């Protein structure tokens, strides 16, 4: 039986191979399929759910596919729901790749989790992805999912990892009065500077630099990432009265500094923040629970945070 260290070594070797292919738009589909295989190889199945439902949120010519996870502990009547935005650099991953993570959060919290399968670049560059995510969020906030799917419009939280954390941060800024909590897991907070201010040995693969250059060319395009906080929510100056936040950063992640900076900025504006740092973990580890046992624990910490945030808001 393989040890967690063996899985971690295999994971690192696989990532090195895939990163080198992320150079041309026609290879992104190969990378997408390879990440799906990695999820099958390195992730562990999530807990059983009472129900899992796939459906589309109406949106004109581009209905938004979503997957709803209903844990056994969820109330029969409408209850709290986390809208989850998966990571993948705006170009890859899906509800499938993040199913284990969503199930762990749902089971730990007892809340429903609605995972959004937004459109991806390069086929659908910015702003298609954020628009899909906002469509799903507003659908929930306006009560359309309440009667049929048990999504209480008054108890909606929002979360995401990496690119999903980017969109979560912006949407939490825009709809701060309606969202009860936000979860930012190793978030990509800006699309201007592609290297950490103080690179270390953990950055030798240049995963962040290569991937962010690809994102800049095929997702951002001619848009203004410096002045558009929908692309770079780190640069938003008004952070007052944002919903409580859980922010996770990783020591082996080129995005570690910007995630910490955003957490600090929120706290300086009086926002309640739980900040967690896993110094020995790489970016994306929550999708690979067989390789990284911490990927089983962190979703439970997130679940505790979500329960506490919703319960505190009810008081």
C-alpha positions in Angstrom: 0.0 0.0 0.0 1.4 3.4 -1.0 2.2 5.9 1.7 1.1 9.6 1.6 4.7 10.4 0.8 4.7 8.1 -2.2 1.5 9.7 -3.5 3.0 13.2 -2.9 6.1 12.2 -5.0 3.9 10.8 -7.8 1.8 14.0 -7.7 4.8 16.2 -8.0 6.2 14.2 -11.0 2.8 14.3 -12.7 2.4 18.1 -12.3 5.9 18.7 -13.7 4.9 16.9 -16.8 1.6 18.7 -17.2 2.9 22.2 -16.6 5.4 21.9 -19.4 2.5 21.3 -21.8 0.6 24.5 -20.8 2.1 26.6 -23.6 -0.4 26.6 -26.4 -4.2 26.9 -26.4 -4.7 23.6 -28.3 -3.0 21.7 -25.5 -5.3 22.9 -22.7 -7.8 20.2 -23.5 -5.1 17.5 -23.0 -4.2 19.2 -19.7 -7.9 19.2 -18.8 -8.2 15.4 -19.4 -4.9 14.8 -17.5 -6.1 16.7 -14.5 -9.2 14.6 -14.5 -7.1 11.5 -14.4 -5.0 12.9 -11.6 -8.1 13.6 -9.6 -9.2 10.0 -10.1 -5.7 8.8 -9.1 -4.8 11.1 -6.2 -8.2 12.1 -4.7 -10.3 10.0 -2.3 -14.0 9.7 -2.8 -16.0 12.2 -0.8 -18.6 11.2 1.8 -22.0 9.8 0.6 -24.7 12.4 0.1 -28.4 12.2 0.7 -28.8 13.4 -2.9 -26.8 14.8 -5.8 -28.6 16.8 -8.4 -27.4 18.2 -11.8 -29.4 20.9 -13.4 -29.0 24.2 -15.3 -29.5 27.7 -14.0 -31.4 29.6 -16.8 -29.2 32.3 -18.6 -30.4 32.9 -22.1 -28.2 31.2 -24.7 -25.7 30.1 -22.0 -27.5 28.2 -19.2 -25.1 27.6 -16.3 -24.7 23.9 -15.4 -24.6 23.3 -11.6 -24.4 20.3 -9.3 -26.1 20.4 -5.9 -24.8 18.3 -3.0 -27.3 17.6 -0.2 -25.7 16.0 2.8 -27.7 13.7 5.1 -27.6 16.3 7.9 -29.3 19.0 5.7 -32.7 20.1 6.8 -35.7 19.0 4.8 -36.8 22.7 4.7 -34.7 25.3 2.9 -31.4 25.8 4.6 -27.9 27.3 4.3 -26.1 26.7 1.0 -22.5 27.3 -0.1 -22.2 28.4 -3.8 -18.8 26.9 -4.8 -16.6 28.1 -7.7 -13.9 25.6 -8.7 -10.3 26.5 -9.4 -8.3 25.6 -12.5 -6.8 28.9 -13.8 -10.1 29.8 -15.7 -9.1 27.2 -18.3 -9.5 23.8 -16.8 -11.2 21.7 -14.0 -15.0 21.3 -13.5 -17.6 20.1 -10.9 -16.2 16.6 -11.5 -12.6 17.5 -10.4 -13.8 19.2 -7.3 -16.5 16.8 -6.2 -14.5 15.3 -3.3 -13.8 18.7 -1.8 -17.4 19.8 -2.2 -18.7 16.7 -0.6 -16.4 17.0 2.4 -17.5 20.6 3.0 -21.2 19.6 2.6 -20.9 16.6 5.0 -18.9 18.5 7.6 -21.2 21.5 7.6 -24.5 20.0 7.0 -25.1 22.7 4.4 -26.0 22.2 0.8 -23.2 22.9 -1.7 -24.0 24.2 -5.2 -21.0 23.7 -7.4 -20.9 25.9 -10.6 -19.6 24.6 -13.9 -18.8 28.0 -15.5 -17.5 28.5 -19.0 -13.8 28.2 -19.5 -11.1 29.9 -21.6 -9.7 29.9 -24.2 -13.0 29.0 -25.8 -14.8 31.5 -23.5 -12.4 34.1 -22.3 -13.1 36.8 -19.7 -15.8 37.8 -18.7 -17.7 34.6 -19.4 -16.6 32.7 -16.3 -17.4 35.5 -13.8 -20.7 36.2 -15.5 -21.8 32.5 -15.2 -20.8 32.5 -11.5 -22.7 35.7 -10.8 -25.7 34.3 -12.6 -25.7 31.3 -10.4 -25.2 33.4 -7.3 -28.0 35.8 -8.1 -30.3 32.9 -8.9 -29.8 31.6 -5.4 -30.0 35.1 -3.7 -33.2 35.9 -5.5 -34.9 32.8 -4.2 -35.3 30.7 -7.4 -33.7 27.7 -5.8 -35.7 27.8 -2.6 -38.8 25.7 -3.2 -37.4 23.0 -5.5 -33.8 22.7 -4.2 -34.0 23.9 -0.6 -31.6 26.8 -1.0 -32.5 29.5 1.5 -31.9 32.8 -0.1 -31.2 34.4 3.3 -28.4 31.9 4.1 -26.2 31.9 1.1 -22.4 31.7 1.5 -19.8 31.8 -1.3 -16.4 30.0 -1.7 -13.8 28.9 -4.2 -10.2 27.9 -4.7 -7.5 29.5 -6.9 -9.3 31.1 -9.9 -12.6 30.3 -8.1 -11.2 32.2 -5.1 -10.6 35.1 -7.4 -14.2 35.2 -8.5 -15.4 34.6 -5.0 -13.5 37.6 -3.7 -14.9 39.9 -6.3 -18.5 38.7 -6.0 -18.3 39.0 -2.2 -17.2 42.6 -2.6 -20.0 43.3 -5.0 -22.8 41.5 -3.1 -21.4 42.0 0.4 -24.8 42.8 1.9 -26.3 39.6 0.8 -23.6 36.9 1.3 -23.2 35.5 4.9 -19.6 34.3 4.5 -16.8 33.8 2.0 -14.2 31.1 1.7 -11.0 31.8 -0.2 -8.8 28.7 -0.7 -5.3 29.6 -2.0 -6.9 32.4 -4.0 -5.6 34.1 -7.2 -6.1 37.7 -6.2 -4.5 39.6 -9.0 -3.4 39.2 -12.6 -0.6 41.8 -12.9 2.5 40.4 -11.2 3.1 36.7 -12.0 6.0 36.0 -9.6 6.2 36.1 -5.8 8.0 39.2 -4.5 10.5 36.9 -2.8 10.8 33.7 -4.8 12.1 30.7 -2.9 13.1 27.1 -3.7 9.4 26.1 -3.7 9.0 28.1 -6.9 11.6 26.3 -8.9 9.0 24.6 -11.2 7.7 28.1 -12.2 4.2 26.6 -12.2 2.7 29.9 -11.3 4.7 31.9 -13.8 3.9 29.6 -16.7 0.2 29.1 -15.8 -0.4 32.8 -15.2 1.2 33.8 -18.5 -1.2 31.4 -20.2 -4.1 32.9 -18.3 -3.1 36.4 -19.2 -2.9 35.6 -22.9 -6.0 33.4 -23.3 -8.3 34.5 -20.5 -7.5 38.2 -19.7 -6.6 39.1 -23.3 -7.0 42.9 -23.8 -8.9 43.5 -20.6 -7.4 45.8 -17.9 -6.3 43.6 -15.0 -4.8 46.5 -13.2 -8.0 48.6 -12.9 -10.7 45.9 -13.2 -11.3 44.4 -9.7 -13.3 41.6 -11.3 -9.9 40.4 -12.6 -7.8 41.6 -9.7 -10.0 41.9 -6.5 -6.8 42.5 -4.5 -6.9 46.1 -5.7 -10.3 46.9 -4.3 -9.9 49.7 -1.8 -13.3 49.5 -0.1 -13.3 46.4 2.0 -15.6 47.6 4.8 -18.5 45.4 5.8 -17.4 42.4 3.8 -18.8 39.1 5.0 -16.6 37.0 7.4 -13.8 35.3 5.5 -11.9 32.0 5.8 -8.6 32.4 3.9 -6.2 29.6 3.2 -2.6 30.0 1.8 0.1 27.4 1.2 3.9 27.7 1.7 4.6 25.8 -1.6 2.4 28.1 -3.6 3.4 31.1 -5.7 0.1 32.8 -4.7 0.9 32.7 -1.0 1.8 36.3 -0.6 -1.3 37.8 -2.3 -3.7 35.6 -0.3 -2.1 36.7 2.9 -2.1 40.4 1.9 -5.8 40.3 1.1 -6.5 38.6 4.5 -4.5 41.4 6.2 -6.3 44.1 4.2 -9.7 42.7 5.2 -8.8 42.6 8.8 -7.5 46.2 8.6 -11.0 47.2 7.5 -12.6 45.4 10.4 -13.7 42.2 8.6 -13.7 39.0 10.6 -11.1 36.7 9.1 -9.9 33.2 9.9 -6.5 32.9 8.3 -4.9 29.5 7.9 -1.5 28.8 6.4 -0.2 25.3 5.5 3.5 25.9 4.9 4.2 22.4 3.6 1.3 22.2 1.2 1.3 23.0 -2.6 -1.3 24.9 -4.6 -4.3 22.7 -5.4 -3.7 20.1 -2.7 -7.3 20.0 -1.6 -8.2 18.0 -4.7 -5.8 15.2 -3.9 -6.8 13.7 -0.5 -4.9 10.5 -1.1 -1.6 12.3 -1.6 -2.2 14.9 1.1 -4.1 13.9 4.3 -4.5 17.6 5.1 -7.0 17.7 2.2 -9.4 15.8 4.5 -9.0 18.1 7.5 -9.2 21.6 5.9 -12.7 21.1 4.4 -13.9 20.2 8.0 -12.3 23.5 9.2 -14.1 25.3 6.4 -17.3 23.5 7.4 -16.9 24.7 11.0 -16.4 28.2 9.8 -19.5 28.2 7.7 -21.7 26.8 10.4 -20.4 29.4 12.9 -20.8 32.3 10.4 -24.4 31.4 9.6 -25.3 30.7 13.2 -23.8 34.0 14.3 -25.7 35.9 11.6 -29.0 34.3 12.9 -28.4 35.7 16.4 
